[in-house]
Amino acid sequence: MSDRVDLLIRGTLVNVNTGNLQDRPVAVDDGEIVALEERPAERELETGYVTPGLIDAHMHVESSMVTLPRYGAAVVPRGVTSVIHDPHEIANVLGTRGVRDVIEDAIHTPLKARFTVPSSVPASHLQDGGATMDADDVAELLDADRVVALGEVMNIPGLLAGDEEVHSKITAACERGLTVDGHAPRVTGADLQEVARYLDNDHESIALDEAHEKVAAGLRVYLREGSASKNLEDLVGLVDDVDTRRLSLCTDDRDVEDLVECGGVDFAVEKAIRLGVDPVEAVQMATINTAESYDLPFGRIEPGAPADLVLLENLESWDVEHVLVDGYLDPTEGAGEPPASEVATDTVEFEPVTGADLAIEHPGPGPVEVRVVDAEGGLQTARMTAEVPVDVTGSPAELDGALVADTDADVLPLAVIERHGGDGGIGRGFVYRLGLERGAVGSTVAHDAHNCIVAGTDHAAMARVANHLREIDGGVAAYDPTSDELTSLSLPVAGLMSDEPLADVKRKFETVEEAARDIGLSHDGGMMELSFLALEVIPKYRLTNNGLVDVDAFDYVDVLASD
């Protein structure tokens, strides 16, 4: 007891075990919290507040467009010391090999990444991805180091129908005592009661009554504040109505701009406090609540726990002075360049396309009524119909006639190209509310199968973007026909991420976003919004490489509304 400890920290302790503030010192030795009392120490630090390191309850690092070590360099100095990472996007491109490779990447960051095993690869039978992970693949990965859960179960129709493959994956997780993450957007009533028999949590609530019903059914509810989905403000009233120990904070998807400028789940903590949540409860929702969800040893300040700590000048504004991970003070300061990612490159494989390849042929006359993906925002889409013109003047030149954009009504062609070296199937449709006035935008980040998605005012511009993305091994791009300029960010790591420094990726992404705005892209979600228009597991309409999908019916529908 008389031995000196490595570090003694004095400040107001945010005790997430008791839910209050305490004036108690924290003694740290050999990477571990050894006492909440005075001890002789080699070094002493004075600070305003001491909290556990924050844990993001659910996220996909791929959405930041940088690799896991680069992500860690961005969030650890802000007090985020752990994430529950679902490498679902990597898995849809590269399967089990990709998951194992991204787990290897975690060695090169002080961020304590813990992993869930993707459960829905592919997300459905309605789109072609780069890989398939069956129940045996999932069971094998559930035994891997750093794995804490089965990743979000997205095939709710399969779960409800008793699909043997879905239930085998859930059983494998339960047999190992692991958490089963949920993905149940707008699931209510008897369906929710059935789903709650198998799932432990859900992060897809967008309305307060939906979240209430899920908590009442026994699910832990994760309040999401990401880049595309910002649900915290709509759901924060839940804090006043239920036991907040059943709630956690997560980001789900965070683009590189928000990552650099606002951080990760630390932003959700600070925003929750601004919205009136008690600061201690806000910290609990990003520490111990999540730790208990996944049986993690950190996320609290108690003797025997790893010394993952945040030292704050001000709790309510989350002004970070220092961060400890396993007792190391400010572990990202002075860190060298991480090695190249283990994840494969050269994953974008499709034959060059022409404008005619992306168009829907129609002999005319026009206008023709079509079903349209209404990009409402925040990952949500709606069904709508609209009339579009028929061009019979030879544009695209290879066709006798084609359905084309009605730019005045903001109804634009949309296409999804299979890019994983398969049959090269192309889905063709229309989208509303992007706002493009000329040119085209595109991306090989297209949840969840991550095919190549392009939208534009004309098919030739769309083909120009798609072929450029093929040439640069994936990324995001915008084409302005007025200047004949292509602006792009290359994302060669699985066609989803870059190994370049965070600041460089952010700068290039901002350049693409600016170029997209210059040609009229007006959607609040920017280029990230485009990446979700192919996500065929969230209602209502989505476009996959196989065609237009009505998600509620979980089947294809014809783009021509008369059919």
Secondary structure, DSSP 4 states (H G I P E B T S, - for coil): --SPEEEEEEEEEEETTTTEEEE--EEEETTEEEESS---EEEEEEEEEEEEPEEEEEE-GGGGTB-HHHHHHHHGGGTEEEEEE-THHHHHHHHHHHHHHHHHHGGGSSSEEEEEE-S-SSS-TTS--S----HHHHHHHTTSTTEEEEEEE--HHHHHHT-HHHHHHHHHHHHTT-EEEE--TT--HHHHHHHTTT--EE----SHHHHHHHHHTT-EEEEEB-SS-B-HHHHTTHHHHS-GGGEEEE-B---HHHHHHH-SHHHHHHHHHHTT--HHHHHHTTTHHHHHHTT-S-SS-STTSB--EEEEEETTTTEEEEEEETTEESTTTT--PPPPPSS-----B-----HHHHSEE----S-EEEEEEEEEETTEEEEEEEEE-EE-SSSSTTSS-EE--BGGGTEEEEEEE--BSS---EEEEEEES----SSEEEES--TTTT-EEEEESSHHHHHHHHHHHHHTTSEEEEEETTTTEEEEEE--BTTTBB-S-HHHHHHHHHHHHHHHHHTT---TTHHHHHHTTT-TTSSSEEEETTEEEETTTTEE--SBTT-
